[in-house]
Amino acid sequence: MYCNNCGAANSDQAKWCSNCGKELSASAQTPVPPLPPGYPPPQAGPRVESYLVHSILVTVFCCLPLGIPAIVYAARVNNKLAVGDVNGAMEASGQAKTWCWIALIAGLVFGFGWIGLGFMGMLGNLH
């Protein structure tokens, strides 16, 4: 059985390609043409969360100054994965997550503080 993704030969009982890790289907009997010379075969690497969407949301809705570092670190994750730096990508992902939490907490503290000051101002006007 040949893999539809990379063209590697696998045993007929295999459910996953031994070369690229993709699931083999029953229609994978015909060989796929090999990749051109110099073209790297697809690799199934580890999935590292970038937190880019989270970073943008906390920047827009919670705290702009603390959300910017979260976006910067989140943008580095895919670049580091593209060059094969998995450890660097995981570190950037962790930093992005940390800055997301910091921005969220700072935004909540500031928001509730602002509401509390407004409430105290209203109470002060009652007396």
TIVOVO-317859 format. One line per field, with one value per residue: residue number from 1; residue in one letter; y, x negated, z negated of N, C-alpha, C, O in turn. Coordinates in nm, 4 decimals. Layout:
<pts>
pos c(NUM,...)
code c(A,...)
n.Y c(Y,...)
n.X c(X,...)
n.Z c(Z,...)
ca.Y c(Y,...)
ca.X c(X,...)
ca.Z c(Z,...)
c.Y c(Y,...)
c.X c(X,...)
c.Z c(Z,...)
o.Y c(Y,...)
o.X c(X,...)
o.Z c(Z,...)
</pts>
This chain:
<pts>
pos c(1,2,3,4,5,6,7,8,9,10,11,12,13,14,15,16,17,18,19,20,21,22,23,24,25,26,27,28,29,30,31,32,33,34,35,36,37,38,39,40,41,42,43,44,45,46,47,48,49,50,51,52,53,54,55,56,57,58,59,60,61,62,63,64,65,66,67,68,69,70,71,72,73,74,75,76,77,78,79,80,81,82,83,84,85,86,87,88,89,90,91,92,93,94,95,96,97,98,99,100,101,102,103,104,105,106,107,108,109,110,111,112,113,114,115,116,117,118,119,120,121,122,123,124,125,126,127)
code c(M,Y,C,N,N,C,G,A,A,N,S,D,Q,A,K,W,C,S,N,C,G,K,E,L,S,A,S,A,Q,T,P,V,P,P,L,P,P,G,Y,P,P,P,Q,A,G,P,R,V,E,S,Y,L,V,H,S,I,L,V,T,V,F,C,C,L,P,L,G,I,P,A,I,V,Y,A,A,R,V,N,N,K,L,A,V,G,D,V,N,G,A,M,E,A,S,G,Q,A,K,T,W,C,W,I,A,L,I,A,G,L,V,F,G,F,G,W,I,G,L,G,F,M,G,M,L,G,N,L,H)
n.Y c(-0.1166,0.2215,0.5493,0.8222,1.0743,1.1051,0.9071,0.6848,0.3390,0.1052,-0.1554,-0.3812,-0.4048,-0.1803,0.1114,0.3659,0.5834,0.4921,0.6724,0.9492,0.9643,1.0037,0.9062,0.6022,0.5205,0.2956,0.3249,0.3675,0.2218,0.2686,0.3924,0.7077,0.9675,1.0292,1.2954,1.5933,1.6271,1.7684,1.8708,1.8923,1.6211,1.6052,1.6704,1.5502,1.7406,1.8447,1.9856,2.3139,2.5536,2.8817,3.1036,3.3391,3.4465,3.4738,3.6590,3.8859,3.9394,3.9960,4.2190,4.4050,4.4175,4.4208,4.5122,4.7195,4.7956,4.5708,4.3642,4.3781,4.2625,3.9975,3.9497,3.9771,3.7624,3.5523,3.5689,3.4808,3.2065,3.0369,3.1064,3.0076,2.7364,2.6877,2.6973,2.4834,2.5004,2.3750,2.3824,2.6560,2.7519,2.6438,2.7772,3.0457,3.0213,2.9675,3.2106,3.3847,3.2921,3.3497,3.6346,3.6867,3.6104,3.7926,4.0378,4.0025,3.9802,4.2289,4.3982,4.3249,4.3966,4.6726,4.7453,4.6660,4.8228,5.0793,5.0736,5.0437,5.2885,5.4640,5.3817,5.4459,5.7196,5.7802,5.7063,5.8947,6.1271,6.0957,6.1631)
n.X c(-0.0858,-0.0550,-0.1320,0.0883,0.0056,-0.2830,-0.3874,-0.5248,-0.6041,-0.4094,-0.3117,-0.0403,0.1383,0.1081,0.2231,0.1385,-0.0958,-0.4343,-0.6295,-0.5409,-0.3327,-0.0640,0.2848,0.3641,0.5608,0.8067,0.8027,0.5453,0.3835,0.2584,-0.0576,-0.1906,-0.3335,-0.6838,-0.8330,-0.9753,-1.3329,-1.5278,-1.3136,-1.1805,-1.0504,-0.7164,-0.6759,-0.5547,-0.5266,-0.5469,-0.2550,-0.2265,-0.0799,0.0011,0.1280,0.2103,0.4621,0.5784,0.4013,0.4444,0.7106,0.7013,0.5422,0.6974,0.9374,0.8701,0.6036,0.3969,0.1105,-0.0075,0.0744,-0.0601,-0.3291,-0.2430,-0.1346,-0.3657,-0.5297,-0.3568,-0.3535,-0.6061,-0.6052,-0.5146,-0.7083,-0.9413,-0.8812,-0.8778,-1.1453,-1.2374,-1.2920,-1.1856,-1.1968,-1.2405,-1.0024,-0.8178,-0.8948,-0.8411,-0.5662,-0.4883,-0.5643,-0.3921,-0.1449,-0.1724,-0.1902,0.0613,0.2269,0.1364,0.2101,0.4883,0.5603,0.4689,0.6336,0.8859,0.8588,0.8163,1.0581,1.2593,1.1733,1.2164,1.4948,1.5561,1.4587,1.6316,1.8724,1.8249,1.8069,2.0695,2.1961,2.0838,2.2045,2.4582,2.4663)
n.Z c(0.0000,0.0818,-0.0336,-0.0059,-0.0575,-0.0756,0.0865,-0.0008,-0.0424,-0.2195,-0.4519,-0.3720,-0.5817,-0.7317,-0.9012,-0.9254,-0.7717,-0.7509,-0.6967,-0.6811,-0.8639,-0.8120,-0.7836,-0.6249,-0.3445,-0.2039,0.0660,0.1386,0.3139,0.5566,0.6593,0.5583,0.7465,0.7021,0.5058,0.6501,0.7110,0.4495,0.3154,0.0000,-0.1942,-0.3295,-0.6748,-0.9776,-1.2344,-1.5828,-1.7325,-1.8143,-2.0078,-1.9106,-2.0217,-1.9009,-1.8281,-2.0805,-2.1884,-2.0294,-2.0948,-2.3765,-2.3626,-2.2227,-2.3755,-2.6481,-2.7571,-2.6058,-2.6191,-2.7460,-2.5899,-2.3513,-2.3711,-2.3898,-2.1364,-1.9824,-2.0729,-2.0064,-1.7298,-1.6697,-1.7009,-1.4791,-1.2911,-1.4082,-1.4152,-1.1422,-1.0694,-1.2034,-1.4742,-1.7348,-2.0158,-2.0606,-1.9542,-2.1332,-2.3636,-2.2903,-2.2592,-2.5220,-2.6422,-2.5053,-2.5996,-2.8719,-2.8676,-2.7645,-2.9769,-3.1722,-3.0544,-3.0414,-3.3153,-3.4111,-3.2607,-3.3608,-3.6336,-3.6087,-3.4815,-3.6700,-3.8809,-3.7774,-3.7539,-4.0250,-4.1287,-3.9999,-4.1132,-4.3829,-4.3552,-4.2856,-4.5234,-4.6915,-4.6029,-4.6959,-4.9658)
ca.Y c(0.0000,0.3435,0.6662,0.9265,1.2006,1.1123,0.8043,0.5794,0.2057,0.0563,-0.2878,-0.3768,-0.3989,-0.0547,0.2132,0.4944,0.5816,0.4831,0.7823,1.0823,0.9542,1.0277,0.7871,0.5385,0.4824,0.1728,0.3596,0.4048,0.1119,0.3165,0.4752,0.8507,1.0001,1.0822,1.4393,1.6340,1.6349,1.8905,1.9088,1.8155,1.5482,1.6644,1.6134,1.5712,1.7916,1.8647,2.0995,2.4125,2.6582,3.0125,3.1999,3.4656,3.4991,3.5152,3.7798,3.9981,3.9706,4.0648,4.3497,4.4941,4.4315,4.4280,4.5987,4.7385,4.7883,4.4368,4.2705,4.3857,4.1544,3.8693,3.9362,3.9582,3.6244,3.4619,3.5721,3.4092,3.0615,2.9721,3.1278,2.9151,2.6024,2.6777,2.6713,2.3607,2.5286,2.3368,2.4324,2.7997,2.7724,2.6144,2.8864,3.1625,2.9919,2.9870,3.3543,3.4442,3.2551,3.4258,3.7741,3.6902,3.6082,3.9190,4.1424,3.9778,4.0138,4.3741,4.4586,4.3029,4.4789,4.8116,4.7613,4.6630,4.9408,5.1931,5.0596,5.0710,5.4324,5.5260,5.3496,5.5254,5.8586,5.7899,5.7041,6.0223,6.2301,6.0736,6.2204)
ca.X c(0.0000,-0.1329,-0.0740,0.1349,-0.0581,-0.4259,-0.4216,-0.6056,-0.5449,-0.3766,-0.2520,0.1021,0.2161,0.0792,0.3272,0.0694,-0.2180,-0.5550,-0.7188,-0.4905,-0.2385,0.0744,0.3686,0.3723,0.6973,0.8131,0.7783,0.4049,0.3145,0.1742,-0.1650,-0.1923,-0.4639,-0.7748,-0.8537,-1.0890,-1.4590,-1.5490,-1.1926,-1.1787,-0.9257,-0.6383,-0.7049,-0.4526,-0.5937,-0.4591,-0.1633,-0.2545,0.0221,-0.0628,0.2028,0.2201,0.5993,0.5936,0.3207,0.5130,0.8323,0.6703,0.4869,0.8066,1.0430,0.8279,0.4924,0.3131,-0.0351,-0.0516,0.1113,-0.1560,-0.4292,-0.1778,-0.1270,-0.5024,-0.5711,-0.2703,-0.3959,-0.7336,-0.5876,-0.5130,-0.8378,-1.0388,-0.8471,-0.9128,-1.2888,-1.2680,-1.3282,-1.0679,-1.2132,-1.2172,-0.8594,-0.7481,-0.9260,-0.7645,-0.4265,-0.4718,-0.5703,-0.2679,-0.0386,-0.1942,-0.1527,0.2079,0.2842,0.1037,0.2946,0.6270,0.5761,0.4551,0.7554,0.9967,0.8345,0.8416,1.2007,1.3347,1.1334,1.2869,1.6350,1.5612,1.4448,1.7569,1.9732,1.7948,1.8429,2.2152,2.2320,2.0425,2.3016,2.5828,2.4604)
ca.Z c(0.0000,0.0920,-0.0996,0.0852,-0.0934,-0.0425,0.1835,-0.0617,-0.0456,-0.3534,-0.4480,-0.3403,-0.7049,-0.8017,-0.9036,-0.9243,-0.6911,-0.8334,-0.6620,-0.7162,-0.9747,-0.7705,-0.7810,-0.4940,-0.3079,-0.1241,0.2060,0.1531,0.3805,0.6654,0.6048,0.5851,0.8030,0.6008,0.5051,0.7311,0.6364,0.3733,0.2444,-0.1250,-0.2194,-0.4382,-0.8053,-1.0795,-1.3535,-1.6976,-1.7242,-1.9184,-2.0054,-1.8970,-2.1026,-1.8294,-1.8406,-2.2203,-2.2071,-1.9659,-2.1705,-2.5024,-2.3294,-2.1835,-2.4756,-2.7879,-2.7926,-2.4879,-2.6394,-2.7840,-2.4850,-2.2406,-2.3810,-2.3628,-1.9908,-1.9306,-2.1001,-1.9308,-1.5898,-1.6571,-1.7114,-1.3483,-1.2266,-1.4669,-1.3680,-1.0005,-1.0565,-1.2763,-1.6129,-1.8137,-2.1525,-2.0556,-1.9316,-2.2591,-2.4561,-2.2461,-2.2895,-2.6659,-2.6696,-2.4549,-2.6927,-2.9946,-2.8438,-2.7502,-3.1112,-3.2392,-2.9957,-3.0829,-3.4574,-3.4244,-3.2069,-3.4558,-3.7528,-3.5708,-3.4549,-3.7950,-3.9575,-3.7201,-3.7944,-4.1687,-4.1501,-3.9579,-4.2144,-4.5029,-4.3225,-4.2938,-4.6648,-4.7496,-4.5660,-4.7684,-5.1009)
c.Y c(0.1231,0.4593,0.7687,1.0588,1.2091,1.0057,0.6898,0.4468,0.1624,-0.0835,-0.2751,-0.3657,-0.2655,0.0408,0.3529,0.4798,0.5800,0.5985,0.9171,1.0800,0.9799,0.8958,0.7336,0.4992,0.3577,0.2025,0.3956,0.2940,0.1597,0.4072,0.6210,0.8835,1.0602,1.2336,1.4751,1.6409,1.7712,1.9373,1.8273,1.7426,1.6133,1.5922,1.6473,1.6122,1.8074,1.9892,2.1896,2.5251,2.7946,3.1195,3.3359,3.5273,3.5500,3.6481,3.9014,4.0381,4.0427,4.2018,4.4485,4.5202,4.4516,4.5325,4.6074,4.7265,4.6481,4.3311,4.2692,4.2808,4.0165,3.8458,3.9086,3.8141,3.5248,3.4566,3.4952,3.2575,2.9934,2.9908,3.0299,2.7713,2.5832,2.6484,2.5497,2.3807,2.5026,2.3897,2.5829,2.8317,2.7470,2.7243,3.0121,3.1432,3.0137,3.1344,3.4239,3.4152,3.3355,3.5704,3.7884,3.6948,3.7391,4.0305,4.1261,4.0202,4.1648,4.4450,4.4430,4.3890,4.6251,4.8360,4.7627,4.7798,5.0656,5.1905,5.0913,5.2188,5.5063,5.5035,5.4323,5.6715,5.8800,5.7914,5.8342,6.1327,6.2138,6.1414,6.3673)
c.X c(-0.0906,-0.0576,-0.0335,0.0649,-0.2030,-0.4708,-0.5032,-0.5293,-0.5257,-0.3180,-0.1014,0.1896,0.1985,0.1971,0.2676,-0.0586,-0.3401,-0.6507,-0.6674,-0.3866,-0.0933,0.1518,0.3767,0.5162,0.6921,0.7838,0.6325,0.3241,0.2227,0.0653,-0.1516,-0.3280,-0.5553,-0.7896,-0.9742,-1.2169,-1.4748,-1.4274,-1.1853,-1.0463,-0.8477,-0.6665,-0.5915,-0.5224,-0.4962,-0.3729,-0.1920,-0.1544,-0.0459,0.0028,0.2164,0.3592,0.6231,0.5217,0.3898,0.6364,0.8016,0.6092,0.5994,0.9016,0.9946,0.7204,0.3949,0.1637,-0.0856,-0.0147,0.0119,-0.2669,-0.3691,-0.1686,-0.2647,-0.5481,-0.4868,-0.3112,-0.5265,-0.7169,-0.5949,-0.6438,-0.9422,-1.0093,-0.8892,-1.0614,-1.3320,-1.3072,-1.2075,-1.0790,-1.1899,-1.0709,-0.7807,-0.7736,-0.8472,-0.6161,-0.3979,-0.4736,-0.4421,-0.1525,-0.0497,-0.1502,-0.0025,0.2744,0.2583,0.1934,0.4402,0.6497,0.5654,0.5792,0.8736,0.9807,0.8651,0.9911,1.2841,1.2981,1.2050,1.4344,1.6499,1.5484,1.5721,1.8668,1.9513,1.8278,1.9932,2.2591,2.1951,2.1411,2.4342,2.5823,2.4501)
c.Z c(0.0000,0.0267,0.0062,0.0600,-0.0457,0.0562,0.1282,-0.0609,-0.1906,-0.3403,-0.4244,-0.4652,-0.7785,-0.7918,-0.8935,-0.8430,-0.7828,-0.8061,-0.7123,-0.8284,-0.9387,-0.7672,-0.6378,-0.4669,-0.2207,0.0230,0.2323,0.2202,0.4926,0.6095,0.6468,0.6448,0.6968,0.6141,0.5912,0.6478,0.5684,0.2969,0.1162,-0.1436,-0.3329,-0.5692,-0.9010,-1.2077,-1.4677,-1.6785,-1.8427,-1.9027,-1.9998,-1.9852,-2.0337,-1.8425,-1.9823,-2.2443,-2.1480,-2.0458,-2.3015,-2.4762,-2.3001,-2.3001,-2.6187,-2.8135,-2.6757,-2.5179,-2.6743,-2.6806,-2.3701,-2.2536,-2.3538,-2.2130,-1.9323,-1.9523,-2.0201,-1.7840,-1.5683,-1.6509,-1.5749,-1.2734,-1.2793,-1.4256,-1.2221,-0.9797,-1.1381,-1.4211,-1.7026,-1.9564,-2.1585,-2.0355,-2.0600,-2.3618,-2.4194,-2.2755,-2.4377,-2.7045,-2.6234,-2.5497,-2.8224,-2.9776,-2.8219,-2.8874,-3.1848,-3.1873,-3.0373,-3.2266,-3.4784,-3.3716,-3.3002,-3.5807,-3.7224,-3.5491,-3.5810,-3.8852,-3.9091,-3.7580,-3.9429,-4.1989,-4.1094,-4.0597,-4.3413,-4.4770,-4.3309,-4.4406,-4.7329,-4.7171,-4.6400,-4.9059,-5.0980)
o.Y c(0.1283,0.4656,0.7988,1.1464,1.3075,1.0130,0.6043,0.4431,0.1805,-0.1253,-0.1712,-0.3216,-0.2407,0.0501,0.4478,0.3745,0.6561,0.6209,0.9910,1.1856,0.9781,0.7885,0.8097,0.4502,0.3198,0.1124,0.4490,0.2743,0.0972,0.4897,0.6519,0.8316,1.1345,1.2915,1.3946,1.6586,1.8749,2.0337,1.7044,1.7974,1.6710,1.4698,1.7593,1.5271,1.7859,2.0860,2.1470,2.5857,2.8206,3.2177,3.4376,3.6476,3.6568,3.7375,4.0078,4.1569,4.1405,4.2919,4.5622,4.6344,4.4958,4.6306,4.5136,4.6528,4.6113,4.2201,4.1694,4.2144,3.9286,3.7343,3.8257,3.7508,3.4244,3.3509,3.4493,3.1875,2.9009,2.9016,2.9760,2.6929,2.4742,2.5819,2.5165,2.2859,2.5952,2.4372,2.6319,2.9279,2.8209,2.7603,3.0783,3.2384,3.0714,3.1784,3.5110,3.5034,3.3833,3.6240,3.8912,3.7733,3.7912,4.1090,4.2247,4.0887,4.2226,4.5419,4.5358,4.4478,4.6930,4.9375,4.8494,4.8306,5.1479,5.2942,5.1581,5.2705,5.6000,5.5939,5.4828,5.7411,5.9843,5.8677,5.8799,6.2240,6.3075,6.1741,6.4309)
o.X c(-0.1900,0.0652,-0.1110,0.0647,-0.2423,-0.5833,-0.5474,-0.4073,-0.6144,-0.2791,-0.0421,0.3042,0.2671,0.2626,0.3371,-0.1224,-0.3482,-0.7436,-0.7405,-0.3551,-0.0073,0.0938,0.3938,0.5856,0.5864,0.7439,0.6004,0.2074,0.1202,0.0922,-0.1068,-0.4291,-0.5088,-0.7624,-1.0665,-1.2099,-1.4392,-1.4359,-1.1839,-0.9408,-0.9077,-0.6792,-0.5405,-0.5720,-0.3761,-0.4150,-0.1830,-0.1449,-0.1397,-0.0629,0.2325,0.3719,0.6812,0.5738,0.3931,0.6638,0.8686,0.6229,0.5967,0.9424,1.0724,0.7442,0.3194,0.0947,-0.1963,-0.0676,0.0008,-0.2973,-0.4370,-0.1920,-0.2787,-0.5996,-0.5388,-0.3042,-0.5529,-0.8051,-0.6741,-0.6865,-1.0220,-1.1016,-0.9314,-1.0988,-1.4505,-1.3519,-1.1364,-0.9800,-1.1263,-1.0197,-0.6874,-0.6841,-0.7923,-0.5475,-0.2955,-0.3952,-0.3896,-0.0712,0.0504,-0.0803,0.0554,0.3664,0.3472,0.2470,0.5082,0.7475,0.6432,0.6252,0.9526,1.0777,0.9315,1.0443,1.3698,1.3832,1.2490,1.4922,1.7453,1.6191,1.6148,1.9449,2.0469,1.8726,2.0395,2.3480,2.2663,2.1593,2.5138,2.6892,2.4442)
o.Z c(-0.0724,0.0317,0.0970,0.1465,0.0170,0.1057,0.2049,-0.0766,-0.2740,-0.2313,-0.4533,-0.4557,-0.8777,-0.6881,-0.8572,-0.8458,-0.8792,-0.8836,-0.7782,-0.8834,-1.0267,-0.7504,-0.5425,-0.5560,-0.1703,0.0967,0.3385,0.1864,0.5198,0.5222,0.7572,0.5976,0.6104,0.7192,0.6038,0.5262,0.6243,0.2209,0.1223,-0.1117,-0.4236,-0.5736,-0.9033,-1.2815,-1.4511,-1.6152,-1.9579,-1.7959,-2.0751,-2.0198,-2.1012,-1.8655,-2.0015,-2.3110,-2.2099,-2.0629,-2.3348,-2.5589,-2.3472,-2.3213,-2.7033,-2.8840,-2.6498,-2.4475,-2.6351,-2.6841,-2.2989,-2.1544,-2.3007,-2.1664,-1.8425,-1.8601,-1.9714,-1.7212,-1.4572,-1.6010,-1.5571,-1.2001,-1.2026,-1.4034,-1.1834,-0.8831,-1.1415,-1.4856,-1.7415,-2.0122,-2.2517,-2.0929,-2.0915,-2.4381,-2.5074,-2.3126,-2.4741,-2.7885,-2.6928,-2.5775,-2.8758,-3.0636,-2.8570,-2.9107,-3.2521,-3.2656,-3.0654,-3.2567,-3.5543,-3.4319,-3.3175,-3.6285,-3.8007,-3.5943,-3.5985,-3.9583,-3.9893,-3.7906,-3.9828,-4.2854,-4.1769,-4.0894,-4.4004,-4.5682,-4.3771,-4.4783,-4.8223,-4.7977,-4.6461,-4.9575,-5.2032)
</pts>
